[in-house]
Amino acid sequence: VQLVESGGGLVQTGGSLRLSCAASGRTFSSYAMGWFRQATGREREFVATINWNGDNTYYADSLKGRFTISRDNAKNTVYLQMNNLEPEDTAVYYCARAGLGEVRFSRDEYAYWGQGTQVTVSS
């Protein structure tokens, strides 16, 4: 399984970005997917998760209302729409595939990870 993130970049405070994560393999639609982020000098933290068919999503409390996770199983892709970005959102963003179909919150429950994409929000 390979996961490839894209869509990161430099954006001003209040701007938006849409991250994409393309997955290889034919079983993408069977597993939950998640987004995590890691700022310099900090632990990797949970951002959002979506279950296998997209009808169940969860977010880190601090991000509710600004970030939206979605998936297109026909394209083997999961997305993270990020709106009203703040400098505190600056981090490397990683997508990950869980070992099961329902939502997962812990890093330990994700078996496969992408290489990450940098998001930088300037003030």
CORRA-V535057 format. One record per pair of residues at least 12 apart in sequence whose ideal C-beta (glycine too) atoms are under 10 Angstrom apart, sorted by the first residue. I is the first residue (numbers start at 1). J is the second residue. Records with the same first field share a line. If there is no record, write none. Layout:
I=J ; J
//
This chain:
1=23 ; 24 ; 25 ; 27 ; 28 ; 31 ; 97 ; 111 ; 112 ; 113
2=22 ; 23 ; 24 ; 25 ; 97 ; 112 ; 114 ; 115
3=21 ; 22 ; 23 ; 24 ; 25 ; 28 ; 33 ; 76 ; 78 ; 94 ; 95 ; 96 ; 97 ; 112 ; 113 ; 114 ; 115 ; 116
4=20 ; 21 ; 22 ; 23 ; 24 ; 77 ; 95 ; 114 ; 115 ; 117
5=19 ; 20 ; 21 ; 22 ; 35 ; 78 ; 80 ; 92 ; 93 ; 94 ; 95 ; 113 ; 114 ; 115 ; 116 ; 117 ; 118
6=18 ; 19 ; 20 ; 21 ; 22 ; 77 ; 114 ; 117
7=19 ; 20 ; 21 ; 79 ; 80 ; 81 ; 82 ; 93 ; 117 ; 119
8=20 ; 82 ; 91 ; 92 ; 93 ; 116 ; 117 ; 118 ; 119 ; 120
9=117 ; 118 ; 119 ; 120 ; 121
10=90 ; 118 ; 119 ; 120 ; 121 ; 122
11=82 ; 85 ; 89 ; 90 ; 119 ; 120 ; 121 ; 122
12=85 ; 87 ; 121 ; 122 ; 123
13=84 ; 85 ; 86 ; 87 ; 88 ; 89 ; 121 ; 122 ; 123
14=83 ; 84 ; 85 ; 86 ; 121
15=82 ; 83 ; 84 ; 85 ; 86 ; 121 ; 122
16=66 ; 81 ; 82 ; 83 ; 84 ; 85
17=80 ; 81 ; 82 ; 83 ; 85 ; 89 ; 93 ; 117 ; 119 ; 120 ; 121
18=68 ; 70 ; 79 ; 80 ; 81 ; 82 ; 83
19=35 ; 37 ; 47 ; 67 ; 69 ; 78 ; 79 ; 80 ; 81 ; 82 ; 93 ; 94 ; 95 ; 117 ; 119
20=72 ; 75 ; 77 ; 78 ; 79 ; 80 ; 95 ; 117
21=33 ; 34 ; 35 ; 71 ; 76 ; 77 ; 78 ; 79 ; 80 ; 93 ; 94 ; 95 ; 96 ; 97 ; 114 ; 117
22=75 ; 76 ; 77 ; 78 ; 95 ; 114
23=71 ; 73 ; 75 ; 76 ; 77 ; 78 ; 95 ; 97 ; 112 ; 114
24=76 ; 112
25=76 ; 97 ; 112
26=76
27=52 ; 76 ; 97
28=52 ; 71 ; 72 ; 73 ; 74 ; 75 ; 76 ; 77 ; 78 ; 97
29=52 ; 53 ; 54 ; 71 ; 72 ; 73 ; 74 ; 76 ; 101
30=52 ; 53 ; 73 ; 97 ; 100 ; 101
31=51 ; 52 ; 96 ; 97 ; 98 ; 99 ; 100 ; 101 ; 102 ; 104 ; 110 ; 111 ; 112
32=49 ; 50 ; 51 ; 52 ; 53 ; 56 ; 57 ; 58 ; 71 ; 78 ; 96 ; 97 ; 98 ; 99 ; 100 ; 101 ; 102 ; 103 ; 104 ; 105 ; 109 ; 110
33=48 ; 49 ; 50 ; 51 ; 52 ; 54 ; 69 ; 70 ; 71 ; 77 ; 78 ; 79 ; 80 ; 95 ; 96 ; 97 ; 98 ; 103 ; 104 ; 110 ; 112
34=46 ; 47 ; 48 ; 49 ; 50 ; 58 ; 69 ; 78 ; 80 ; 94 ; 95 ; 96 ; 97 ; 98 ; 103 ; 104 ; 105 ; 106 ; 107 ; 109 ; 110 ; 113
35=47 ; 48 ; 49 ; 50 ; 59 ; 60 ; 63 ; 67 ; 69 ; 78 ; 79 ; 80 ; 82 ; 93 ; 94 ; 95 ; 96 ; 114
36=48 ; 49 ; 60 ; 91 ; 92 ; 93 ; 94 ; 95 ; 96 ; 107 ; 110 ; 113 ; 114 ; 116
37=60 ; 63 ; 80 ; 89 ; 90 ; 91 ; 92 ; 93 ; 94 ; 116 ; 117 ; 119
38=91 ; 92 ; 93 ; 94 ; 116
39=88 ; 89 ; 90 ; 91 ; 92 ; 119
40=90 ; 91 ; 92
42=91
43=107
44=91 ; 92 ; 94 ; 96 ; 107 ; 113 ; 116
45=60 ; 62 ; 63 ; 91 ; 107
46=58 ; 59 ; 60 ; 63 ; 96 ; 104 ; 105 ; 106 ; 107 ; 110
47=59 ; 60 ; 62 ; 63 ; 67 ; 69 ; 80 ; 82 ; 89 ; 91 ; 93 ; 94 ; 95
48=60 ; 63 ; 64 ; 67 ; 68 ; 69 ; 70 ; 78 ; 80 ; 81 ; 82 ; 95 ; 103 ; 105
49=69 ; 78 ; 96 ; 98 ; 102 ; 103 ; 104 ; 105 ; 106 ; 109 ; 110
50=68 ; 69 ; 70 ; 71 ; 78 ; 79 ; 80 ; 98 ; 103
51=71 ; 98 ; 100 ; 101 ; 102 ; 103 ; 104
52=71 ; 73 ; 98 ; 100 ; 101 ; 102 ; 103
53=71 ; 73 ; 101
54=69 ; 70 ; 71 ; 72 ; 73 ; 78
56=101 ; 102 ; 103
57=69 ; 70 ; 71 ; 103
58=103 ; 104 ; 105
60=105
62=88 ; 89
63=80 ; 82 ; 89
65=83 ; 84
66=81 ; 82 ; 83 ; 84 ; 85 ; 86 ; 89
67=80 ; 81 ; 82 ; 83 ; 84 ; 85 ; 89
68=80 ; 81 ; 82 ; 83
69=81 ; 95 ; 103
77=95
78=95 ; 96 ; 97
79=95
80=93 ; 95 ; 117 ; 119
82=119 ; 121
85=119 ; 120 ; 121 ; 122
86=121 ; 123
87=120 ; 121 ; 122 ; 123
88=121 ; 123
89=119 ; 120 ; 121
90=118 ; 119 ; 120 ; 121 ; 122 ; 123
91=116 ; 117 ; 118 ; 119 ; 120 ; 121
92=115 ; 116 ; 117 ; 118 ; 119 ; 120
93=114 ; 116 ; 117 ; 118 ; 119
94=107 ; 110 ; 113 ; 114 ; 115 ; 116 ; 117
95=110 ; 112 ; 113 ; 114 ; 115 ; 116 ; 117
96=109 ; 110 ; 111 ; 112 ; 113 ; 114
97=110 ; 111 ; 112 ; 113 ; 114
98=110 ; 111 ; 112
99=111 ; 112
//
